[in-house]
Amino acid sequence: MKLMLFMTFIFCSTILFAQKKSNNVSMVMPFCSKKIIENPNCYDSQLGNICREYYQGALIALDSFERANIPVHLSIFDTENDTFAMLKILEKPLFKESELVIGPVLQGGNKMLSILAKQKEVYHISPLMTFSKTKLDDPYWISANPDLPNYAEFIYRSILKQSHDTANIIIINDNSTFDKNINGAFKQIVPANKTVKIKYVQYEKGIDIIKHLSLNVSNHIIISSSNESTITNVLKSIKDTDDTFKMSTYGFPHWLEFKNPDFDIWERMNVSIATSYFVNYDDEKVRKFIAAYREKFYTEPTDAAFKGYDQTLLFVSSLASNGKQFISSIENKTISGLSTKYHFVKESDGGYYQNEYLNMIKIEDSKMKKVN
């Protein structure tokens, strides 16, 4: 019943705080409300629910603007994960009044919005997805998440910092789509360097890591697979390797979603995870957000909810303070949120803006700890 009431609200929701001129913000996402009401387990339910959770986090942020008497007019549009629905939204007079657009989520929607965004000179935010291949020629597009080449460069810089520019890098791959994208990114960013050796090793059952290791310099093993079984097998293989080798291991955000991670092995193998998301649950601000979210929605905030809160606070406050051409107020500055930091840089290929900040997470005493 609660879900149905919420989804009905999404169809036509327009939220107005204060009675003076508002900052006009539109949130355009594939909530897929009708589909989920008709069938909670429909094909688009996962996508729609993630968008709903993001929106719920945004509502907590909007409560803060209301208390501060900052006027915000938020209009909600459901793309239904449908091209024709998105086209109809683009024609709505209310949408054309937007001074900031949060969304769309998917690649196609961003491309469709791009033309209008450039005409109206309105920034639009990609809030949830990482787009490694989408390079829009759009100076009004802002990607809130680093793409895969950023992960490769971030890990590479971390290795050089640890090893003082001498290292043996081993990238273990299994030909998954994620693996191919990461390998391609590394091949683009790793320069020719006599002191840094990089090897690409195909994963196979019973893989022998020791023949690829060096006794003379530090070894850095990057497991670019998205398969939990592959990663677990590689880590076990490394665990059984002679302790005389100096080794560090690197992984990616999906590792944090594994069902049965062996944190003892992770800690012993000196595993570091590069991720765009990390929440310190000991932080007082995090505790206050969780309490407010529980009180309003009777459940725990998800990753998407934290992102909805952080990004709404950041972009709407920038809009309120600087007007719709707010980008100069946040460009090349590091801004802290509850779930990450944001550092937006203008990209050379297309002129769009991207958050390039990543967190490095390690396991210490069976707990996740941010180390950068």
N, C-alpha and C positions, 0 to 999 in steps of 0.2 A: 504493500500500500504506500509506504514512504517513497519507494522508488518511483511509483506511478505518479504521485503528486509532484515529485521533483521534476520528472521528465515533462509533465504537462506544463509546469512552470517554465521550462527551457524553451518551449515552442514560441512564446510571445513575451519573454521576459525583457523588461526595460527597467533598470534600477536608477533612481534619481536621488542623490543626496544633496541637501540644501536647496534653497529656493532661488539662488542667484545663478548667474551664467556658469555652466558646468564645463568641465573638460570632457569632450565627447570621445568615448572609447568604445570600440566594437570588438567583441570576442567572436571569432568565426571558427568553428570547429566541427568535426564529424561526430557530434553527440549521438547521432543515429537513434534519436529518441523514439520515433514511431516503431522502428524495428524491434527495439529492446522491450517496449511495452507489449508488443504482440508476441515476441518470443525472447525471453531473457537470455537464451543460449544461442542466439542467432550468430551468423558468421562475423558480424561487426560488433558484437557485444564487448569484446575485450578493448577494442579501440575506443568505442563509445564510453565505456566506464572509465578508462584512463582520462579522457577529456572531461568527464564529469568530476573526477577527483581533482584535476587541475583547477577547474572552475570553483570547486568548493574551497580550495586553498586561496584562490583569488578573492573569494568573499570575505575571508578573514582579514585580508589586506584592506579591502574596502571598508570594513568596520573601523580600521585605524584612520582612514581618511575622513570618515564621518565624524569620529570623535575630535579630529583636528579641524573640523569645519572647512575641509577642502572639498569643493563641489566636484563630483564625478558622475557623469551620465554614462552608464554602461548598458549597451545593447547587445543582446545575445542572438546569434544566428547559427542555425544547425545546417551544415552542408549535406548531412545525411550520407556522406561519402559518395556523393553523386554529382557528376559534372553539371547536369542541368539545374540542380538545386543551387549550385554555386553561381551559375550564370544569373539566376533570378535574384540572388542576394546582391550581386554587383549592380543590379539595376534599381535597387530599392533606394528611394530618396533619403531615408534615415541613415542607411549605410554610407551614402555619399557624403554625409556630414561628418564622418569620422575624422578625428584629428590624430588618432592612433588606432592601429588594428593589431590585436593579438590573435595570431593564426594567419592563414589556415595551417593545419598540421602537416598535411601530405604534400608531396612534391608538385602534383598537378595543380592543386589549389593555389600554391605560391606563384606558379607561372601565370595562371589566369588573373590573379590579383595584381601582378606586377605592372601591367599596362595602366590600370586605373591609379595605382599608387604613384607612378611617375607623373601622371597627368595632374593629380591632386596634391602632389608633393607631401605624401603621408607615409610615415614609416610603418612597415608591417613586420611582425615578429614571428619567426619560426620557433615555437616554444618547447617542443618535445623531441623532435627527430634530429638525427645527425645526417646531413646531406653531404656526402663525399664526392658525388659525381655531378650534383646540380650546381652549376655556376651561372647564376642569373646576371645578366647585364642590367642590374637594378641597384642604384645607389640608395634606395629606400628600403632595401631588404636587410633585416638584421637576424642572424642566426644565433640563438641563445646557447647553442651547444657546439663544442669543437668537433671538426670532422676528423676522419681517420688519419690524414696526413699530419694533423696536429698531434695525435697520439704518438705517431712514429717519431716526430721531431722531439717531442717532450721526453720520451724514453731515451732517445739517442743522447740528448743533452744531459740527462741524469747520469747515463753511463760515463760520459766523458768527464763529468764533474767528479764522480767517484774514483775513476781510474787514472785521472790526470793525463788524459789523451792517449793512453795505451790500453788496448782491450782486445779480447777475442769474443766476438759477438756471434752467437749461433741462433738462427731463427728456425724453429721446428714447425713445419706446416703439414697440413693434410688435405690441401686442395679444396677446402670449403670456400664459399663465397667471401666470408669475412677474412679468411686466411689470404686469399688472392689480393683483396683490397689492401690489407696491411703490408704484405710483401711488396706490392707495387709502390706503396707510400715510402717504405724504407729504401727501395732502389732509387727513388727520386731524390730523397733528402740526404742520403749518406754519401759524402764526397770521397773522392779517391784519397786514401790516406795510408801511408806505409806503416803507421803505428797502430792502426785500428783494422783488424781483420774481421770480415763478416762472411758467414757461411749460411747457405740455405739448405736445410736438411729435411728430406721427406720422411714423415712419420711412418713407421711400420711396427707391427707387433714384435716385441722383443728388441726394440731399438737399442743400439749400443752407443751411449753418449760419450763414453770415455775416449774413443778414438778421435773425437772432435775437440777435446779439451786441450788446454795449454798449461804447462807447469810454470811458464815464465811470466805470464801476465794474468790478470783477472779474467774470468770467464763469465759472460753475461748471456743467459739463455732466455730467449723470447719465444713463448709458446703461442703461436698466432691462431690456433684452432679455436672453434666455438663449441667443440664437442667435449662434454664433461669427462667421458670415458677416456678419450685420447689424452687429455690434460692430466688426469689422475695417473694413467699409466706412465707418462713421461716423468712426472714428479717422483713416482716410485722408483723408476729407473735411475734418476739422479740421486735419490736417497741412498741407493746401494753402491754409489760410486765412491771411490777412494777419497777420504777426507783431506788428502794432501792437496787437492785442487781447490782453488779459491773461486767460489761460485755465487752468483746472484741470479734470480729468476724473475721474469716479468710477465704479468697478465693484464687482462682487460676487464671492463665493467661487468660483463656477463658472468665472470667468475663469482661475483658476489651474489648471484642468483642460484648457484648450485645447490642441489638438495642434500648432498652428503660430503661436504668439503672436510678434508682431514687437516685441521689447523696445526696439528703437531708437525706434520710433514711440511706444511707451508712455512712454518716458523724456522724449521731446521734448514730448509732450502732457501731461506732468505728471500721469500716471495714478496714482490712489490706489485701493487695493482694501480694502474693509471685509470682514473675515473673522473667523470665530470660531476659526480655526485658524492657527497659525504656529509653526514650529519653527526655532530658531537652532542650526544644526548645528555651530557653533563652541563651543557651550556644553559644558562638561565633563560635566555631568549627562546631557545628551542623548547624548553619546558613550558613556557607561557603559551607558545603557539600550539603545542600539543593539547594543553588544557583547554584552550579556546576552541580548538577543532573538535575535541571530544564533546564539549558542552553543546556545540551547535549541530553536530552530525552524528553523535552517539557511536563513533567508531574511531579507529586510529588513522592518522594521516599517512598516506602513501608517498612514494617518491614524487609522483605527479602533483600531489597536494602541496608538498614543500616547494616545488618549482612554481606552481601557480601563485603561491604567496610571495616568494622572492621576486619573481619577475613582475608581478603586478605592482608591488611596492616600488621597485626600481624604475620601471618605465612610466608609470602614472605620475609618480612624484617628479620625475624629470620633465614630463609634459606640463605638469602644473606649474613648475618653477620657471621653465624656459620656453614654453610654447611648443608647437608641433615640430619645429626645427631644433629639437633638443639634443641631437647627437653629439654636438661639440661639448656638451656638459658631461658626457660619459666616455667619450672616445679616448683610448690610451690611458685610462685610469683604472685602477683596481678597486672594485667595490665589493664589499662583503655581504653575502646573504646567509641564510640559515643552512643551506644545503650545498653551497659552493661559493666561489668568488667569481666575479665577472670582469673581464678585461677585453673590451671590444676594440678591434683593429680593422681598419679598412683594407680589404683584400685587393690585390693588384689585378686579379683576373675577374673583372666584372664590376668592381667598385662597391660591392656590398660589404656589410660589416659582420664580423664573426667574433664570438667570444672564444678566446684562445686559452683561457685558464683551465688547467687540469690539476687534480689532487693526486698525490702519491700516498697510497695506503699500505701499511705493513701490519703484520700480525705480531704482537708482542704480548706474552703471557696470555695467549688465547683471546686477545682483544684487538679490535681494529684501531689503528692509530694513524693519524695524518702526520706525515713526516716532512712536508714541504710548506 
